[in-house]
Amino acid sequence: MMSGSAGTVRTRHRIALAALMLTVAAVFWRHLLSADVLFYRDISYIHFARAVELRTIVRSGAVPLWNPFEHFGEPVAANPNYLLFYPTTWLAWVLPVTYGFKLHYVLHFFALAAGSFQLARRAGLGPLACYAAGALFVFSGPVMSLGNFANFLPAAAWMPFAILATDRLMRRGGVGAAALCGACFAAQIFAGEPLTSIATVLLALGWSLTFHGDRRAGPLARANRVVVGRLLGSLVLAAGFSAVQVLPALWHARHTERAQFSYESTFVWSLHPLRLLEVLIPGLWGNPVTPPPQPWGGLEGRDPFLLSVALGIAPLAFALLAILARATSSSVARGATRFWTLATVAAFVLALGRHTPLSYVFYYALPLFRVVRFPSKFMVAAALGVAQLAAIGVEDLAEAAGGGADRPSRARRWLSLALLALGVLWLVVWILVLAWPAPRTAGCSRRSLPTCPTSWGRPSSWQPW
């Protein structure tokens, strides 16, 4: 907990936030100041072309509700992949198209960092810990992998802000707070990524029950009913705000395969359990953008949805410090530790998708999960949780440094044990991977690696279970 007047504390947080924004700008300076363009995956052959087409339609004086350039004509509002009602999409219409299109991606990395920063600040953390929360989240492997997803990236950027808006609604109540919360969820809906919207609602509900509910009085306690009621009210407002996008999309989806995915389509790109080792060791299974064969081809059967799921040893060590040491003096931070621990574990499990029996429960018992795909997306929520826990660990260490003779040694002991355990695990895994037989043939395609009999020294051992 920081000492000093409220004005001094606010000033320090503002300086830390400005430093965080400068850090993000330093990482993305080429995209902000040069003619470099984004190109990987859907960017080059779907989204950039659509941005140019909508720009042409708008500059011709027409309303961009119908695109005559695609498939002999197709509706625009009914296809969320156009992001027609999402504000940063319009940048490509008014700025030079390549730069405006690029800003749609780059600006959301600033939002991701700022959102994680503000979540940590809401937990009562100091400037250094808030800076760590923002930096560790935005530069994590799952988040940096979002740079080639026009929908997923903006949807993920609204995740922390929707949680904060929900928290504000629970604290203050009122129409204004409900409208703000509904607007955050509506902006995420306009991004057109439903699984991330579902994950955000679940996180917002869990956060609200943790800090504003009554877990001791039972699930039907009045405080819990108020939490659920207010959240449902804000979601109704969000549905109303986004109806201009949702209703045409629902009408159009009935005539496409997106009306209901098969089990195989829903759980394609589930995170293979062996990729969890990459959380600790970046690049453990090779570089997925280099030509095959690569070990990841045998893990997921194709190129991975998220190019990296790495979080790193230091963030995980500080997260373990927050969970194990429990040294913080802030009750809000202790509640945040409990919440983010449970949320992170749940996100990791959900990201495994078809590799757990829960996939059948979600698909056959919850019809909502039949219209979403790619469980690997939950790794972004896991990265947010680890970043928040690591920030609490940083705060614990900072508090211990000024909290008496015994507290520094206790916090440092837990941090040393966490680093030692992760370091030993890193060494063991690295040795095992180096000792594993390398691919023998370069002739197998990306899709044929799991069944290619000569690709591996141990045939079929890498097949997904």
Residue pairs with C-beta under 8 A, 6 or more apart in sequence:
1 124
1 126
1 329
1 330
1 399
2 9
2 12
2 126
2 127
4 12
12 126
12 127
13 121
13 127
13 130
15 127
16 117
16 127
16 128
16 130
16 131
17 114
17 117
17 130
17 131
17 134
19 131
20 113
20 114
20 117
20 131
20 134
20 135
21 110
21 113
21 114
23 113
23 135
24 109
24 110
24 113
24 138
25 32
25 110
27 109
27 139
28 106
28 109
30 36
31 38
31 102
31 105
31 106
32 106
35 98
36 102
37 98
37 102
38 44
38 48
38 101
38 102
38 105
38 147
38 148
40 147
40 148
40 289
41 148
42 148
42 149
42 150
43 148
43 150
46 81
47 81
47 101
47 150
48 101
50 67
50 70
50 81
50 82
51 89
51 92
51 97
51 100
51 101
52 92
52 97
53 67
53 69
53 70
54 64
54 67
54 76
54 82
54 84
54 89
54 92
54 93
55 92
55 93
55 97
56 69
57 64
57 67
58 64
58 93
59 93
64 76
64 84
65 75
65 76
65 77
66 73
66 74
66 75
66 76
67 73
67 74
67 75
67 76
67 82
75 248
75 252
76 82
76 84
77 84
77 85
77 244
77 245
77 248
77 249
78 248
78 249
78 251
78 252
79 249
79 252
80 151
80 190
80 191
80 192
80 245
80 249
81 150
81 151
81 192
82 89
83 89
83 150
83 151
83 154
83 190
83 191
83 192
84 245
85 190
85 242
85 244
85 245
86 154
86 187
86 190
86 191
86 192
88 103
88 104
88 107
88 108
88 154
89 104
91 100
91 101
91 103
91 104
92 100
92 101
92 104
93 100
94 100
95 103
104 150
104 154
105 147
105 150
105 153
108 146
108 153
108 154
108 156
108 157
109 138
109 143
109 147
109 157
111 157
111 158
111 161
112 137
112 138
112 143
112 156
112 157
112 160
113 134
113 135
113 137
113 138
114 134
115 134
115 157
115 158
115 159
115 160
115 161
115 164
116 133
116 134
116 136
116 137
116 138
116 160
116 384
116 387
116 388
117 130
117 131
117 133
117 134
118 130
118 160
118 161
118 164
119 133
119 160
119 163
119 164
119 384
119 388
120 129
120 130
120 132
120 133
120 134
120 388
120 391
120 392
121 130
122 164
122 167
122 332
123 330
123 332
123 333
123 335
123 336
123 388
123 391
123 392
124 330
124 332
124 333
125 133
125 333
125 391
125 392
125 394
125 395
126 395
126 398
128 394
128 395
128 398
129 391
129 392
129 394
129 395
129 398
130 391
132 318
132 387
132 390
132 391
132 394
133 387
133 388
133 390
133 391
134 387
136 311
136 315
136 386
136 387
136 390
136 391
137 143
137 383
137 384
137 387
137 388
138 144
140 310
140 311
140 312
140 315
140 383
140 386
140 387
141 278
141 279
141 282
141 306
141 307
141 308
141 309
141 310
141 311
141 383
142 306
142 308
142 309
142 379
142 380
142 382
142 383
143 156
143 380
143 383
144 307
144 308
145 306
145 307
145 308
145 309
146 152
146 153
146 156
146 380
147 153
149 193
151 191
151 192
151 193
152 191
152 193
152 196
152 377
152 380
154 187
154 188
154 191
154 193
155 188
155 191
155 192
155 193
155 196
155 197
156 193
156 196
156 380
158 184
158 185
158 187
158 188
158 191
158 200
159 188
159 196
159 199
159 200
159 203
159 380
159 381
159 384
160 384
161 184
162 181
162 184
162 185
162 188
162 200
162 204
163 200
163 203
163 204
163 207
165 177
165 180
165 181
165 183
165 184
165 234
166 181
166 204
166 207
166 208
166 231
166 234
167 207
167 208
167 211
167 212
168 177
168 180
168 181
169 177
169 178
169 180
169 181
169 230
169 231
169 234
170 208
170 211
170 212
170 226
170 227
170 230
171 212
173 230
178 230
178 233
178 234
178 237
179 237
181 231
181 234
181 237
181 238
182 234
182 235
182 236
182 237
182 238
182 240
182 241
183 237
183 238
183 241
184 238
185 197
185 200
185 201
185 234
185 235
185 238
186 237
186 238
186 239
186 241
186 242
188 196
188 197
188 200
189 197
189 238
189 242
189 245
189 246
190 242
190 245
192 245
192 249
193 377
194 371
194 372
195 372
195 373
195 374
195 377
195 378
196 377
196 380
198 368
198 372
199 347
199 377
199 378
199 381
201 231
201 235
203 343
203 381
204 231
205 227
205 228
205 231
206 339
206 342
206 343
207 339
208 227
208 230
208 231
209 215
209 224
209 227
210 335
210 336
210 338
210 339
211 332
211 335
211 339
212 223
212 226
212 227
213 221
213 223
213 224
213 227
214 221
214 222
214 223
214 224
217 223
217 224
218 224
239 246
253 259
253 371
257 265
258 371
259 371
260 370
260 371
261 370
261 371
261 372
261 373
263 354
263 359
263 363
265 373
266 363
266 369
266 370
266 372
266 373
267 353
267 354
267 359
267 363
267 373
267 375
268 373
268 374
269 300
269 304
269 305
269 353
269 373
269 374
269 375
269 376
270 300
270 351
270 352
270 353
270 354
270 355
270 359
270 375
270 376
271 306
271 309
271 351
271 352
271 353
271 355
271 375
271 376
271 379
272 299
272 300
272 355
272 464
273 352
273 355
274 285
274 299
275 285
275 296
275 299
275 300
275 304
275 309
276 309
276 348
277 284
277 429
278 284
278 285
278 308
278 309
278 310
279 309
279 310
279 311
279 316
280 310
280 311
280 312
280 313
280 316
280 422
280 425
280 426
280 429
281 310
281 426
281 429
281 430
282 308
282 310
282 312
283 308
283 310
284 429
284 430
284 433
285 294
285 295
285 296
285 299
285 433
286 294
286 295
286 296
287 294
288 294
288 296
288 303
288 304
288 307
289 307
291 442
292 442
292 444
292 445
292 446
292 449
293 439
293 441
293 442
293 444
293 449
293 452
293 455
294 439
294 449
295 433
295 436
295 439
295 462
296 303
296 304
297 303
297 444
297 446
297 449
297 450
298 449
298 450
298 455
298 456
298 462
298 463
299 462
299 464
300 464
301 447
301 449
301 450
301 464
302 446
302 447
303 446
304 376
305 374
305 376
305 377
306 376
306 379
309 376
309 379
311 383
311 386
313 419
313 422
313 423
313 426
314 390
314 419
315 386
315 387
315 390
316 386
316 390
316 418
316 422
317 393
317 415
317 418
317 419
317 422
318 389
318 390
318 391
318 393
318 394
318 397
318 415
318 418
319 344
319 386
319 389
319 390
319 392
319 393
320 393
320 414
320 418
320 421
320 422
321 393
321 396
321 397
321 411
321 414
321 415
321 418
322 328
322 337
322 389
322 390
322 392
322 393
322 396
323 337
323 341
323 389
324 414
324 417
324 418
325 393
325 396
325 410
325 411
325 414
325 415
326 334
326 337
327 396
327 399
327 400
327 403
327 407
327 410
327 411
327 414
328 334
328 337
328 392
328 395
328 396
328 399
329 399
329 403
333 392
333 395
336 388
336 392
337 389
337 392
340 385
340 388
340 389
340 392
341 385
341 389
343 381
343 385
344 381
344 382
344 385
344 386
344 389
347 378
347 379
347 381
347 382
347 385
348 378
348 379
348 382
349 356
349 358
350 358
350 375
350 378
351 375
351 376
351 377
351 378
351 379
351 382
352 375
353 359
353 375
353 376
354 375
354 464
355 464
355 465
359 375
362 369
363 369
363 370
393 415
396 411
397 411
397 412
397 415
399 407
399 411
400 407
400 408
400 410
400 411
400 412
401 408
401 411
436 457
437 456
437 457
437 458
438 457
439 449
439 455
439 456
440 454
440 455
440 456
440 457
441 452
441 454
441 455
444 452
444 454
444 455
449 455
449 462
450 460
450 462
450 463
450 464
451 460
451 463
453 459
456 462
